[in-house]
């Protein structure tokens, strides 16, 4: 349901950010636009990524000023599946067994 200002009623900030990203794909959405939904838009983007949405980000520097923007990598899949080509990361440290582990 949408109210008279165009806002989605009874939706979370993550849902509203996802709606903005879906509506504007394939265009990039400026971080300033997302800040109108949530001042902590990076936390909401992080939450969406943890749920499996692939969200691209870019940073452009124009006349010394940084401009961030976001977009969905591949809309149409819910949630966007991660690339199957990616290999699991190797461990940072060797997994050693402790003498009490048996």
N, C-alpha and C positions, 0 to 999 in steps of 0.2 A: 504494500500500500504506500502511496506517495502523498505527502501533504502539499499545501498550496505553494510552499517555497521550493518544491522539487526534491525535498529530502525523503529518503526512505524511512518510514516510520517503524519503530521497534526493531531496528537492525543494529548489529554491533559495528564498531568502527572498522573492524577487519572486513565485514561484509560490504560496508559502504566503499572502502578503498578498492576492494575487488570489483565492485560494480563500476567504479570510475575507470579502472584499468581495462575491464572488458569492453566498456562503451567506447573507449578511445583507441582500441587496438586497430592498426599497428602503430599508431602514433605514440610518441613518448609523452608521458604525463609529468609535468614539472613538479618538483618537490613542493613548491609553493602551493600548488593546487591540492596536493595531499595534506598539507598542513592545515587547510581549511576544514578537513574532515577530522584530523587528529594532529595535535602538536607533536605527539610522539609517534609520527607516522613510521619511523624506522622500526619501532617495536612492533607495530601492526604488520609491516612487511615481513619482519622476522617470523612472526606468528604464522603468517600465510605460507612462508617458505617451509616452516616446520611441518605444516599440513600437506606438503607436497607440491604446492604451486611453484612453478618456475618463473621467477620474476627477475628480469634483467635490470641492471642499473648502469647509468653512465654519468660521467662528470665532464662537463665542458667548462673551459676557462675562457671567458670573454672579457677582454680589457682588464684582466687581473681579478675578475670576480668569478667565483665558482658557481656553476648552475648544475644542480643534480636533477635527474629525471629517472623515471621507472616505466616499465611496460611488461606485459606478460610475454613470456618467451613463445609459447605455443597455445593460444586459447583454443577452445573447442573440446579439449579433454578436461574432465573434472576428476580429481585435480590434475594438473599438468604432470604427466609422468616424467620421472627423471630419465635421462638418457641411459639406455641399457649398455652403451659402449663404455661407460665410466667404470673403471676398475676400483675395487675397494682399496682404501688407503692402507699402506703397510704400517705396521706398528712402529712407534717412535723408539720403543725399547724392546729388547728381546724378552720374550715371555719365558721366564725361568721358574722352575718349580722350586718351591721351598721344601726343606727337608721334612717338614711336618705334613706336607700334602700327600705323602704316600708313595 
